Amino acid sequence: MSKRREIKEHLVTLDEIQGIMNAMKNLALLEIHKLDVFLATQRRSVASIEAAAQDFMSFFPHLQSGAGDLQQLWIVIGSERGFCGDFNESLLHFLDTHTLQSNILLLAVGRELEVKLHDDARITAFIEGHSVAEEIQGTLLHLTGVLNQLQQQLELAKIGRISAVYFDDATDAIQLRQLLPLTASKVKPAFSYPPVLNLEPGQLLSQLTDHYLYAVLHEVFYAALMVENRKRLEHMNKAIRHLQQNQAQLSMSYNNLRQEEITEEIEIILLSAEALSDEDRPGRSAISRH
């Protein structure tokens, strides 16, 4: 009886765990549908800014700043929560195989990356990540504050390039995407005459850079969160299937034990009935009276 009770309690626990996993799975699915709309809108916005920037930079190439041998800052976008498969491990593998240069600094986003990169000498700062799309705005505000601090501590002007390392949902692969500085394309300009400006070119570039960085960071954060939730959905599906297999095996063991107990109870009843029947036989009663 005790063995069957243990199995029953284990089945109840597994059922509760499955309920939690199903909730996490449904939340990931809802987030994916929401991010699908956000990403489409944000990509159109970023594409428009990039087109305007290319048009501007093609006529004012002297404003471009060459990276040279200056330091690079990579913003690595990990996850705030776990249960997302190899999401963070893949980012670590990418860093180990690509950050061979000594002039690369890392800024990690997400607690899961912070745990894994805590003692890494390349790290300049950690910031908390986000779990849903609505929290990305707060993450970007925190990131802006950290960049301002780095500008004072490390003379950010000496950083020739700022890039993002993130999972791209379109390719489902890790991308190293240069965010700044804005550079002109080598393709021939689409227009024959430069744009008419209401600001000085240098002032316009400064404001355009801020606007572009804000927009493109939204895009890469949305894309990374999309892949994170896809991997979480896949991870939850595998875990639920494995859990259901364990439940099926335990249920079979539970039924076998219950069947054995019922068989034992029937045997006891039959033996008791047989003993009572022997006592009620006439010959046995007469012998007993002698």
C-alpha positions in Angstrom: 0.0 0.0 0.0 2.8 2.4 0.9 4.5 1.9 -2.5 1.3 2.7 -4.3 0.7 5.7 -2.2 4.2 7.0 -3.0 3.5 6.6 -6.7 0.1 8.4 -6.4 1.7 11.3 -4.6 4.4 11.4 -7.3 1.8 11.5 -10.0 0.0 14.4 -8.3 3.3 16.3 -8.2 4.0 15.6 -11.9 0.5 16.8 -12.7 1.2 20.1 -10.9 4.5 20.5 -12.7 2.8 19.9 -16.0 0.3 22.6 -15.2 3.1 25.1 -14.6 4.9 24.0 -17.8 1.7 24.4 -19.8 1.3 27.9 -18.4 4.9 28.8 -19.3 4.3 27.4 -22.8 1.1 29.4 -23.3 2.8 32.6 -22.1 5.7 32.0 -24.6 3.1 31.5 -27.4 1.3 34.7 -26.6 4.6 36.6 -26.5 5.6 35.2 -29.9 2.3 36.4 -31.4 2.7 39.9 -29.9 6.4 40.2 -30.9 5.5 39.2 -34.5 3.5 42.5 -34.8 6.0 44.6 -33.0 8.9 43.4 -35.1 7.2 44.0 -38.4 6.5 47.6 -37.4 9.9 48.2 -36.0 11.7 46.8 -39.0 9.8 49.2 -41.3 10.8 52.1 -39.1 14.5 51.1 -39.0 14.6 50.5 -42.7 13.2 54.1 -43.3 15.8 55.6 -41.0 18.6 53.6 -42.7 17.5 54.7 -46.1 17.6 58.3 -45.0 20.9 57.8 -43.4 22.4 56.3 -46.5 21.1 59.1 -48.6 22.6 61.7 -46.2 26.0 59.9 -45.7 26.5 59.3 -49.4 26.6 63.1 -49.9 28.6 63.9 -46.7 31.2 61.1 -46.5 33.6 63.3 -44.7 31.5 63.0 -41.6 32.2 59.3 -41.3 34.5 58.3 -38.5 36.8 55.4 -39.1 37.0 52.6 -36.5 40.8 52.2 -37.0 42.4 50.4 -34.0 40.0 51.9 -31.5 38.1 49.7 -29.1 34.8 48.0 -29.9 31.8 47.6 -27.7 29.6 44.5 -28.2 26.2 44.5 -26.5 25.4 40.8 -25.9 21.7 40.2 -25.5 20.9 37.2 -23.4 17.9 36.1 -21.4 16.6 37.2 -18.1 14.9 33.8 -17.4 15.9 30.3 -18.0 14.1 27.3 -19.6 15.0 28.5 -23.1 17.2 25.6 -24.3 20.7 26.5 -25.5 19.9 30.2 -26.0 22.6 31.6 -23.7 25.0 28.7 -24.3 25.0 29.5 -28.0 25.8 33.1 -27.3 28.7 32.1 -25.1 30.1 29.8 -27.8 29.8 32.6 -30.3 31.8 35.0 -28.0 34.5 32.3 -27.4 35.0 31.9 -31.1 34.8 35.5 -32.2 36.2 37.7 -29.5 39.8 36.9 -30.1 40.8 40.5 -30.5 42.0 42.3 -27.4 40.2 45.6 -28.2 36.7 44.1 -27.8 34.7 45.1 -24.7 31.4 43.3 -23.7 28.2 44.6 -22.2 26.0 41.7 -21.2 22.2 41.9 -20.9 20.3 39.4 -18.8 20.8 37.6 -15.5 21.5 34.3 -17.2 24.5 35.7 -19.0 25.6 37.5 -15.9 25.9 34.2 -14.0 27.9 32.6 -16.8 30.2 35.7 -17.6 30.7 36.9 -14.0 34.5 36.4 -14.0 35.1 37.3 -17.6 37.7 40.0 -18.0 36.1 41.3 -21.2 32.9 42.5 -19.4 32.6 46.2 -18.7 29.0 46.1 -17.3 26.0 43.9 -16.7 22.4 45.1 -16.9 19.2 43.3 -16.1 17.2 42.1 -19.0 13.4 41.8 -19.7 10.9 39.0 -19.7 8.2 40.5 -21.9 8.1 43.1 -24.7 6.7 45.8 -22.5 9.8 45.7 -20.3 12.2 46.4 -23.2 11.7 50.2 -22.8 13.0 49.9 -19.2 15.9 47.9 -20.3 16.9 50.5 -23.0 16.7 53.3 -20.4 19.0 51.3 -18.1 21.3 50.6 -21.1 21.4 54.3 -21.9 22.5 55.1 -18.3 25.2 52.5 -18.4 26.5 53.9 -21.8 26.6 57.3 -20.3 28.7 56.0 -17.3 31.0 54.2 -19.7 31.4 57.4 -21.7 32.8 59.1 -18.6 34.8 56.2 -17.3 36.3 54.8 -20.5 36.0 57.8 -22.8 33.5 56.2 -25.1 34.7 58.4 -27.9 37.6 56.1 -28.1 35.3 53.2 -29.0 35.2 53.1 -32.7 32.3 50.7 -33.1 29.2 49.6 -31.2 27.7 46.3 -32.3 25.0 44.0 -31.0 25.4 40.2 -30.6 21.9 38.7 -30.6 19.7 35.9 -32.0 18.0 37.0 -35.2 14.5 35.6 -35.5 14.6 35.8 -39.3 17.6 33.4 -39.6 17.4 31.8 -36.2 21.1 32.4 -35.9 23.4 34.6 -33.9 24.2 37.9 -35.7 27.0 40.4 -35.1 25.3 43.7 -36.3 27.1 47.0 -36.3 25.0 49.7 -34.9 27.3 52.7 -34.9 28.9 54.5 -36.5 26.6 55.1 -39.4 28.5 54.5 -42.7 27.6 55.2 -46.3 26.9 52.4 -48.6 29.3 51.7 -51.5 26.4 51.6 -53.8 25.9 54.7 -56.0 23.4 57.2 -54.5 19.9 56.9 -55.6 19.6 60.7 -56.0 21.8 63.1 -58.1 21.6 66.0 -55.7 22.2 66.2 -52.0 19.2 66.6 -49.6 18.1 70.0 -48.5 18.9 70.3 -44.8 17.5 72.6 -42.2 20.4 71.8 -39.8 24.1 71.8 -40.1 25.3 68.3 -41.4 27.2 67.6 -38.2 24.2 68.4 -36.0 21.9 66.4 -38.2 24.2 63.4 -38.0 24.3 63.6 -34.2 20.5 63.7 -33.9 20.1 61.0 -36.6 22.5 58.8 -34.8 20.6 59.0 -31.6 17.3 58.4 -33.3 18.7 55.4 -35.2 20.3 53.8 -32.2 17.1 54.0 -30.2 15.1 52.4 -33.1 17.6 49.7 -34.0 18.1 48.6 -30.4 14.3 48.1 -30.2 14.5 45.9 -33.2 17.4 43.7 -32.0 15.8 43.4 -28.5 12.5 42.4 -30.1 14.2 39.9 -32.3 16.2 38.3 -29.5 13.1 38.0 -27.3 11.3 36.4 -30.2 13.9 33.7 -30.5 14.1 33.3 -26.7 10.4 32.6 -26.6 10.5 30.2 -29.5 13.3 28.2 -27.8 11.3 28.3 -24.6 8.3 27.0 -26.4 10.3 24.2 -27.9 12.0 23.5 -24.6 8.6 23.3 -22.8 7.1 21.0 -25.5 10.0 18.6 -25.1 9.8 18.7 -21.3 6.0 18.1 -21.3 6.4 15.1 -23.7 9.0 13.7 -21.4 6.8 14.3 -18.4 3.9 12.6 -20.0 6.0 9.6 -20.7 7.0 9.4 -17.1 3.4 9.8 -16.0 2.3 7.0 -18.3 5.0 4.7 -16.9 4.0 5.6 -13.3 0.3 5.1 -14.0 1.1 1.7 -15.4 3.1 0.8 -12.3 0.3 2.3 -10.1 -2.4 0.1 -11.9 -0.2 -3.0 -11.6 0.2 -2.5 -7.9 -3.5 -1.8 -7.5 -4.2 -5.0 -9.4 -1.9 -7.0 -7.2 -3.6 -5.6 -4.1 -7.0 -6.4 -5.5 -5.8 -9.9 -6.3 -4.5 -10.3 -2.8 -7.8 -9.0 -1.3 -9.7 -11.5 -3.4 -7.5 -14.4 -2.3 -7.9 -13.4 1.4 -11.7 -13.2 0.9 -11.7 -16.6 -0.8 -9.6 -18.2 1.9 -11.8 -16.7 4.6 -14.9 -18.0 2.9 -13.3 -21.4 2.5 -12.4 -21.5 6.2 -15.9 -20.5 7.2 -17.3 -23.1 4.9 -15.2 -25.8 6.5 -16.4 -24.8 9.9 -20.0 -25.1 8.9 -19.8 -28.6 7.5 -22.1 -31.2 9.4 -19.4 -33.8 9.8 -16.9 -31.3 11.2 -19.5 -30.1 13.7 -20.3 -33.7 14.9 -16.6 -34.5 15.4 -16.2 -31.3 17.3 -19.1 -32.3 19.7 -17.4 -35.6 20.4 
